[in-house]
C-alpha cells in the first residue's frame, strides 16, 4: 500500500482547525461520491424490479485494513546549496592577465585560479632596492660618531672622574660627620638622664626619696597611734557589752517585765469573762420563760458557755501570776549577784579610759610629725622639678642641633643626587643621540615596504584556499582583478536552505529526519536531517521582522544521503518527519466518529459466512494521525477487517444484514426493512 504520509504541502496553506479539515475532506469526498452515485444510478437501471426497495452500498465506501507505514509530517520547500562554500576575493586592482579554470573544474587548495598583471609592482621593487643600497653607507658613519660620544661620557661617569660629583660627594661626607657629632652629644645627655648618671639630678632625686621615706615613717607612726586609739576606744565601748552579769541581769529584767505584762493581760481577759458571765446569769435570772422551752434552753446554754470562758480565763490568769512570781525570783537572784561584782568593774573601766586618753595624745603628736614630713617632701619635689627642667632644656638644645645637622646632611645628599642626575642626563642625551642615529640608519620600514611589494606581487597569483568545484567565475582577462573573482563549493556535501512557518516552528527540532524530493528528478526520495534553525524570524532590509506575509524562520537541512543526483541551485520539496510508525492499521480521518457514550467508533461489515454481511459498531482506540488518516487499534481490530469509510451515511443501518451481489458490479445491497 502506498505510504499514507504523502500529504498536501501543509506549510503552503492556512492552518485549519480539525472541524475545518473535516469539512474540507468532506467536500473533496462529496465530489467523488457524486461520481459514484452517478455510476450507481446508471447501474440501477440494470437491477431487477424486486430489488428496487434495497439500499445500495458502494464498494468505494469500504476499505480493508492492512498494515502500512504511517507518518505525520510538515511540508516545506527550499533550495539546494553546498554546505561548504568559499568566495575567492582579491584586493589588487591590477588587470587580469590569465584565467586558469572554468566552471565545473575541480581544484585543490593552493591551486592558481588566475594571474594579475604585476609588471608595475616589479618595477617599483627594483627602484626601491637601489635606493636602500645607497643610503645604508651614510647612515653607518653617523651611528659610529654618536656611539663614540656616548661611550666617552659613560666611561668618565663610571670611573669617578666627574668633578661635579667629586665636590658634591665631599660635601656629603662633611655634613654627615657634623650630624653624627651632634647625635653623640644628644645621646650622652639623654643617656645620663635616663640612667641616672647626672649628679645634680641624682642629688635631687635622693632628696625627694628621703622626704618620701620620712612621710612613709610618719604615716606608719600615725597609723600605729590611730590603731592603738581605736583599740582603746573599742575596748572601752565593749566593756559594758562584755559584762556577763550585766547581760544576764538585762535578760532577767526583760523576762520579769514580760511576765508582768502577761499577768495584766490575763487579768483583763478574766474580768471580761466574769462580766460576760454575770450578764448571762442576770438575763437567765430575769427570764420568765418556762423550763425546757427553746428560749430557756438558749439562755442556759449562754450561761454555760460564759462559765466555761470564765474558767479558762481564770486558769490563764493563775498561770500568768505563777510565771510572774518565778521571773521575779530569778531577776532578784541575778540582781544580787550583779551588785556584788559591780565594784571591781568600775575600777577596770577607769583604767580603760586612761589608756584611751594616752592613745589620743600619741595620735596628735604623730599627725604633727607627718605634716612636717609632707612639707619637706613638697620642697624637695619643687627643687627636683627645677633641676629636671634645666636638664631637659639642655637636651632640647642638643636635639635641635641634631635636626639642624641632619637637615644640612640631607641638603648635601640632595645636591649630590642632583649632580648624579645631571651627569646621567648628559649620558642619556649622548645615548639618545646614538640611538637616534641608529634609528635613522634603521631600514626596517623600507624593508617592510619591500616585503609588502613582494607580497603584492605574490598576491597577483590568485589561489584557491580550499579544495572543491569551481561553481562561478567572475574573473575576465583584461578586466580589473579587485573584488569577487571565483566561487568554490563542495558539491558532495549539500544542504537545503528552507524556512519553517511560525505555527510549525514548535514541532521542528534539530536532528529531525527530513525527506527530500525534487520535481526535476521524479518521485525518488532522499534522506536529510535538520541541521540548524534560526533563533529569530526572517527580517527585512531594515533589520526588522518581515511582516509582509507569514512569519517564517530560516532553517538548514543537511543532505545525509551520499551520491544523490541533487544539484546546487535545485528547488526541492521537504517533509519534516514529526512522527512515524510501521505496521499500523489506519483509516481515513472521517471513518472514525464519536457515539453517544463518547467512545471513538467505526462501522464494520461482519461476514456471516452465508453470503451476507452485518453492519456493526466497533469501539476503537485512536493513535497517530495526520491530515488524512488516523491510526486505530483495540479489541476486534485486525488485518483484513472491512470498514465503512463514510459512517455518517449508514448510522441508521447499524445492526442490519445485507446480501452481497456480484462484486464485479461494484455494488452490495442492503434491505430497507
Secondary structure, DSSP 8 states (H G I E B T S, - for coil): ---TT----GGGS----HHHHHHHHHHHHHHHHHHHHHHHHHHHTTS-GGGTTEEEEEGGGEEE---EEEEEEEEEEEEEEESSEEEEEE---SBEEEE---TT-EE-TT-EEEEE--HHHHHHHHHHHHHHHHHHHHHHHHHHHHHHHHHHHHHHHHTT--HHHHHHHHHHHHHHHHHHHHHHHHHHHHHHHHTT--HHHHHHHHHHHHHHHHHHHHHHHHHHHHHHHHHHHHHHHHHHHT-HHHHHHHHHHHHHHHHHHHHHHHHHHHHHHHHHHHHHHHHHHT----TTSHHHHHHHHHHHHHHHHHHHHHHHHHHHHHHHHHHHHHHHHHHHHHHHHHHHHHHHHHHHHHHHHHHHHHHHHHHHHHHHHHHHHHHHHHHHHHHHHHHHHHHHHHHHHHHHHHHHHHHHHHHHHHHHHHHHHHHHHHHHHHHHHHHHH--HHHHHHHHHHHHHHHHTEEE-SS-EEEEEE---TTSB--EEEEEEE-TTSEEEEEEEEGGGTTT--TT-EEEEE-TTT-S--EEEEEEEE-SS--B-TTSSB--SSS-EEEEEEEE-SSS----TT-EEEEEEEEEEEEEE-EEEGGG-EE-TTS-EEEEEEEE-SSSEEEEEEEE-EEEEE-SSEEEEESTT--TT-EEES-GGGGGGGTT-EEEE--GGGTEEEEE--
